[in-house]
Amino acid sequence: MKKIKIGICGWGTVATALHRSILENKNQIKRTHQVDLEIVAIGARRDNPKYSAGKTKVLRNIFDVLDEDIDVLVELIGGTDDAKTLISSSFEKKIPVVTANKAVIYEYGDILFKEASNNGVDFLFEASVCAGTPTINLLKNDLAGNKFLSIKGMLNGTSNFIISQMEDGMSFEDSLSFAQENGYAEADPTFDIEGIDAAHKISILSNIVFGSPLPPNEFLIEGISNITKQDIYIAEKLDFTVKHVSSADMKDGKLLIRSNPALVQKSDYLSSLKNVRNGLVIDTDLIGKIHISGSGAGGEATAAGVISDIVRLASESTNHNATSKEDLKYRQISDELFSFLIIVNSSSENINSDVLDMLAEHNISIRNSGLINDGNKSDMTCFFETEEITSINLQEFLNDLDNLSSNFKTLRIEK
Ligand SMILES: NC(=O)c1ccc[n+]([C@@H]2O[C@H](COP(=O)([O-])OP(=O)(O)OC[C@H]3O[C@@H](n4cnc5c(N)ncnc54)[C@H](OP(=O)(O)O)[C@@H]3O)[C@@H](O)[C@H]2O)c1
């Protein structure tokens, strides 16, 4: 039986869950995978008050873990620069690395893949996207032979949790506080609610399936921080749900990556996934659409992804990270055709007919529209679902709309 000696750096939510899971499931892993996992050392600059390392050796300087007799370094400190230095140091010592850190891969992916390859060591990161829900290795290994057409999903559990609470009547602020109380959102939730975390993840997936660089070229990144209960109510009336959607798709040999809140038809697979669930729809030439969903966060779920990588190290050399393509061509989001939901709030009684006239002047056809009055004539809300237009058409219309009411918003509608 193969033994794998593990060094863990970081001693927070995922690292402690990993320690516990390895101890608890050691015998199961031995039986099913013929691998004996042993945690040799932990790099923790302080103790974790919620969990004891027991008999495992603890080193206060995380870099000292690299001097131990280990077969793999598990980087769980998070962040970018220190994590990059730690991972690069591990490669220099020819020690493979497993990480759950999407931020460091987003920022330094191309450099780290090259360093791993130059040093002939493996660099695995299954848990960086959708935690332990199989995603990265599915794309890298199991779907080999397929040409990828698109990959689209909800990659941020916190955003999905907040929107689900708002569907049940909570305000954005109360939903965010509730998510923080339940451990689903960080004290600083910026990365989650501004779409940055999801943008990191779709960039990693796009690198694997389409060869886009890491860090990627600039693309549309918007979060859910401006979504209101009214948006959700109107979406519901039109048979949509609001979701945070990230996608990468190739059309006519050109790639478009984006990460933004959007209206998803209720009949769509992604629409049914509530709370912290992550979900992905992968479209390939040979299989067609593949649907995946599962828990995208949490110590145990993430530890599961890390363990699957460690076990993989025992069975195969996997040193084949996607190399970025230098000649990749891109589409511009501003040229793409989308339907939009336009919501206008105004105190004018004529706002609905005025906006309809203006839409006609801009040759924008509508599929659906409606009016919400709440019995108070001085506060009107009207909404319009457009046929497909470009963002450039939309912007020209919005420039004129600003003369009627400055209180308006738009939401993209998924095809
Ligand atoms: N939590 C999840 O659900 C989840 C899901 C998927 C992926 N991930 C990823 O997994 C990684 C770990 O997440 P986590 O939730 O476990 O984070 P966490 O609870 O904040 O733990 C981070 C740990 O790393 C330590 N640390 C941070 N910077 C360090 C440095 N420069 N030197 C030494 N130690 C350092 C922290 O020590 P101090 O306590 O002293 O600061 C803490 O022990 C992150 O990359 C995260 O994005 C997490």
Ligand as a Chemical Component Dictionary entry (heavy atoms), coordinates in Angstrom:
data_LIG
# 
_chem_comp.id                   LIG 
_chem_comp.type                 NON-POLYMER 
_chem_comp.pdbx_formal_charge   0 
_chem_comp.three_letter_code    LIG 
# 
loop_
_chem_comp_atom.comp_id 
_chem_comp_atom.atom_id 
_chem_comp_atom.alt_atom_id 
_chem_comp_atom.type_symbol 
_chem_comp_atom.charge 
_chem_comp_atom.model_Cartn_x 
_chem_comp_atom.model_Cartn_y 
_chem_comp_atom.model_Cartn_z 
_chem_comp_atom.pdbx_ordinal 
LIG N1  N1  N 0  -13.949 27.851 3.637  1  
LIG C1  C1  C 0  -14.460 27.384 2.513  2  
LIG O1  O1  O 0  -15.643 27.027 2.457  3  
LIG C2  C2  C 0  -13.603 27.277 1.283  4  
LIG C3  C3  C 0  -14.149 26.680 0.123  5  
LIG C4  C4  C 0  -13.356 26.539 -1.012 6  
LIG C5  C5  C 0  -12.064 27.009 -0.996 7  
LIG N2  N2  N 1  -11.582 27.606 0.139  8  
LIG C6  C6  C 0  -10.208 28.102 0.100  9  
LIG O2  O2  O 0  -9.431  27.391 1.051  10 
LIG C7  C7  C 0  -8.414  28.229 1.559  11 
LIG C8  C8  C 0  -8.504  28.262 3.089  12 
LIG O3  O3  O 0  -9.779  28.771 3.438  13 
LIG P1  P1  P 0  -10.284 28.759 4.953  14 
LIG O4  O4  O 0  -11.749 29.016 4.868  15 
LIG O5  O5  O -1 -9.782  27.587 5.661  16 
LIG O6  O6  O 0  -9.578  30.077 5.516  17 
LIG P2  P2  P 0  -9.378  30.518 7.027  18 
LIG O7  O7  O 0  -10.365 29.831 7.901  19 
LIG O8  O8  O 0  -9.335  32.009 7.035  20 
LIG O9  O9  O 0  -7.941  29.948 7.400  21 
LIG C9  C9  C 0  -6.759  30.461 6.863  22 
LIG C10 C10 C 0  -5.607  29.953 7.695  23 
LIG O10 O10 O 0  -4.380  30.338 7.086  24 
LIG C11 C11 C 0  -3.602  31.086 8.010  25 
LIG N3  N3  N 0  -2.838  32.092 7.287  26 
LIG C12 C12 C 0  -3.323  33.040 6.450  27 
LIG N4  N4  N 0  -2.310  33.758 5.917  28 
LIG C13 C13 C 0  -1.173  33.250 6.457  29 
LIG C14 C14 C 0  0.177   33.574 6.313  30 
LIG N5  N5  N 0  0.572   34.572 5.513  31 
LIG N6  N6  N 0  1.096   32.855 7.018  32 
LIG C15 C15 C 0  0.692   31.853 7.811  33 
LIG N7  N7  N 0  -0.598  31.488 7.991  34 
LIG C16 C16 C 0  -1.509  32.185 7.313  35 
LIG C17 C17 C 0  -4.591  31.691 8.958  36 
LIG O11 O11 O 0  -3.935  32.009 10.160 37 
LIG P3  P3  P 0  -4.532  33.117 11.160 38 
LIG O12 O12 O 0  -5.721  32.481 11.797 39 
LIG O13 O13 O 0  -3.413  33.354 12.081 40 
LIG O14 O14 O 0  -4.877  34.311 10.329 41 
LIG C18 C18 C 0  -5.568  30.533 9.103  42 
LIG O15 O15 O 0  -5.059  29.539 9.966  43 
LIG C19 C19 C 0  -8.626  29.593 0.897  44 
LIG O16 O16 O 0  -7.813  29.719 -0.209 45 
LIG C20 C20 C 0  -10.083 29.552 0.482  46 
LIG O17 O17 O 0  -10.364 30.384 -0.633 47 
LIG C21 C21 C 0  -12.311 27.738 1.258  48 
# 
loop_
_chem_comp_bond.comp_id 
_chem_comp_bond.atom_id_1 
_chem_comp_bond.atom_id_2 
_chem_comp_bond.value_order 
_chem_comp_bond.pdbx_ordinal 
LIG N1  C1  SING 1  
LIG C1  O1  DOUB 2  
LIG C1  C2  SING 3  
LIG C2  C3  SING 4  
LIG C2  C21 DOUB 5  
LIG C3  C4  DOUB 6  
LIG C4  C5  SING 7  
LIG C5  N2  DOUB 8  
LIG N2  C6  SING 9  
LIG N2  C21 SING 10 
LIG C6  O2  SING 11 
LIG C6  C20 SING 12 
LIG O2  C7  SING 13 
LIG C7  C8  SING 14 
LIG C7  C19 SING 15 
LIG C8  O3  SING 16 
LIG O3  P1  SING 17 
LIG P1  O4  DOUB 18 
LIG P1  O5  SING 19 
LIG P1  O6  SING 20 
LIG O6  P2  SING 21 
LIG P2  O7  DOUB 22 
LIG P2  O8  SING 23 
LIG P2  O9  SING 24 
LIG O9  C9  SING 25 
LIG C9  C10 SING 26 
LIG C10 O10 SING 27 
LIG C10 C18 SING 28 
LIG O10 C11 SING 29 
LIG C11 N3  SING 30 
LIG C11 C17 SING 31 
LIG N3  C12 SING 32 
LIG N3  C16 SING 33 
LIG C12 N4  DOUB 34 
LIG N4  C13 SING 35 
LIG C13 C14 SING 36 
LIG C13 C16 DOUB 37 
LIG C14 N5  SING 38 
LIG C14 N6  DOUB 39 
LIG N6  C15 SING 40 
LIG C15 N7  DOUB 41 
LIG N7  C16 SING 42 
LIG C17 O11 SING 43 
LIG C17 C18 SING 44 
LIG O11 P3  SING 45 
LIG P3  O12 DOUB 46 
LIG P3  O13 SING 47 
LIG P3  O14 SING 48 
LIG C18 O15 SING 49 
LIG C19 O16 SING 50 
LIG C19 C20 SING 51 
LIG C20 O17 SING 52 
# 
